[in-house]
Amino acid sequence: MTTPRPAIRRAAAADAEALARIGATTFTATFGHLYPPEDLAAFLAEHHSPERAAADLAHPQKAAWIAELDGVVVGYAAVGPSDLPHAEVGPGSGELKRLYVDASQQGLGTGRRLLETALAWLEEAGLGDVWLSVWSENFGAQRLYQRYGFECVDTYLFQVGSVHDKEFMFRRRKVPV
């Protein structure tokens, strides 16, 4: 018996609540243990709220895709112009802002499919190098990104309340046509 694969589709304005929910749930499950509860709650309220998701979905230079299984969102990818703190990030740089997959779908190809969809959109949008940041101790994600041609080029501190996490900045150079 094969495991059903989630459908992947472009997120629409009506998906803001679902994106906020899966973002907050997966962030908490993966990273919640790193932060004091009040810092985590404030971060989630700012970065994983339905209002923030709606604003991102309405932004003409951003896009998101959801992975949905039996009507339940089990993952998503979001992209847009890069705002990472690196001297080589420029106006034409794209960024994989988020790639979150529920634990029930990890290791089944859902993240890979979301990543490929997001990277194809960034390429079609004509953006240059693609950037992303990943927690320094998220080794599985780092391996995934390296398989897709991303290289670690720098580090920075990612702040959640009073905690500063070491993040790696990865870049995939645009292939000249």
C-alpha positions in Angstrom: 0.0 0.0 0.0 1.4 3.4 -0.9 1.2 6.5 1.2 -1.0 9.2 -0.3 1.0 12.2 -1.5 -0.2 15.7 -0.6 -1.4 17.9 -3.4 0.6 21.0 -3.9 -1.1 24.2 -5.0 -0.5 27.9 -5.0 -1.8 29.5 -1.9 -4.5 32.1 -2.2 -5.8 34.9 0.1 -8.3 32.4 1.6 -5.4 30.3 2.8 -3.9 32.9 5.2 -5.4 31.3 8.3 -4.1 27.8 7.3 -0.7 29.2 6.5 -0.5 30.9 9.9 -1.6 27.7 11.6 0.9 25.3 9.9 3.7 27.9 10.3 3.1 28.3 14.0 2.6 24.6 14.6 5.7 23.5 12.7 7.9 26.3 14.0 6.8 25.4 17.6 7.4 21.7 17.1 10.8 22.2 15.6 12.2 25.2 17.5 9.9 25.9 20.4 12.1 24.2 22.9 14.8 26.9 22.2 12.8 29.8 23.5 11.2 31.1 26.7 7.4 30.8 26.3 6.8 34.5 26.3 9.4 35.1 23.5 8.0 32.2 21.4 4.4 33.6 21.8 5.5 37.1 20.7 7.4 35.8 17.8 4.5 33.6 16.6 2.1 36.6 17.0 4.3 38.7 14.7 5.6 36.2 12.2 2.9 33.5 12.0 -0.3 35.4 12.3 -3.2 35.3 9.7 -2.6 39.0 9.2 1.0 38.5 8.3 0.2 35.6 6.0 -2.5 37.7 4.3 -0.1 40.6 3.7 2.5 38.2 2.3 0.0 36.6 0.0 -1.1 40.0 -1.2 2.4 41.2 -2.0 3.0 41.1 -5.8 6.6 39.9 -5.4 5.9 37.1 -3.0 4.3 33.7 -3.5 3.5 30.6 -1.4 2.4 27.0 -2.0 0.7 24.6 0.3 0.9 20.9 0.5 -2.6 19.6 1.4 -3.7 16.1 2.3 -7.3 15.2 2.7 -8.2 18.9 3.1 -5.5 19.5 5.8 -2.5 21.7 5.1 0.6 19.7 6.0 3.3 22.0 4.7 4.1 25.1 2.8 6.9 27.0 1.0 7.1 30.8 0.7 9.4 32.9 -1.4 10.0 36.6 -2.2 12.8 39.2 -2.6 15.7 38.5 -0.2 16.2 40.6 2.8 19.0 38.6 4.4 21.8 40.6 6.0 24.6 39.9 3.4 26.5 42.3 1.3 25.8 40.4 -1.9 22.1 40.3 -1.5 20.7 42.8 -4.0 17.4 44.0 -5.5 17.3 41.1 -7.9 18.0 38.4 -5.3 15.2 35.9 -4.4 14.8 34.1 -1.1 13.2 30.9 0.1 11.5 32.5 3.1 10.0 29.4 4.6 9.8 25.7 4.0 7.8 24.0 6.7 6.5 20.5 6.7 4.5 18.7 9.4 6.4 15.9 11.1 3.9 13.4 9.7 5.1 14.3 6.1 8.9 14.6 6.7 11.0 12.1 4.8 8.2 11.4 2.3 9.2 13.9 -0.4 6.8 16.7 0.5 9.5 19.2 1.4 11.4 18.3 -1.8 8.3 18.9 -3.9 7.5 22.2 -2.3 11.2 23.3 -2.7 11.2 22.4 -6.4 7.9 24.3 -6.9 9.3 27.4 -5.1 12.6 27.3 -7.0 10.9 27.0 -10.3 8.7 30.1 -9.6 11.8 32.1 -8.5 13.5 31.1 -11.8 10.5 32.1 -13.9 10.2 35.4 -12.0 13.7 36.2 -13.3 15.3 36.7 -9.9 19.0 36.3 -9.6 20.8 34.3 -6.9 18.4 32.5 -4.5 19.1 32.8 -0.8 17.8 31.2 2.4 18.7 30.9 6.0 18.7 27.8 8.1 19.3 27.1 11.8 22.9 26.0 12.3 21.7 22.8 13.9 19.1 21.8 11.4 21.3 19.3 9.6 18.6 17.6 7.6 17.5 20.9 6.0 21.1 21.8 5.3 21.6 18.5 3.5 18.4 19.0 1.4 19.5 22.5 0.4 23.0 21.3 -0.6 21.5 18.7 -2.8 19.8 21.5 -4.7 23.0 23.5 -5.2 22.9 25.8 -2.2 26.2 26.6 -0.5 26.7 28.1 3.0 28.3 31.5 2.5 27.9 33.2 5.9 26.3 33.2 9.3 24.2 35.7 11.3 22.2 35.8 14.5 18.4 35.2 14.2 16.6 36.8 17.1 13.5 35.4 18.8 12.9 37.6 21.9 15.9 37.4 24.1 17.5 34.5 22.2 19.9 34.8 19.3 20.3 31.7 17.2 23.2 31.0 14.9 21.8 30.8 11.3 23.6 29.9 8.2 23.0 31.9 5.0 22.9 29.6 1.9 23.0 30.8 -1.7 22.3 29.2 -5.0 23.9 31.1 -7.8 21.7 31.8 -10.8 22.9 29.8 -13.7 23.6 32.0 -16.7 21.4 31.3 -19.7 
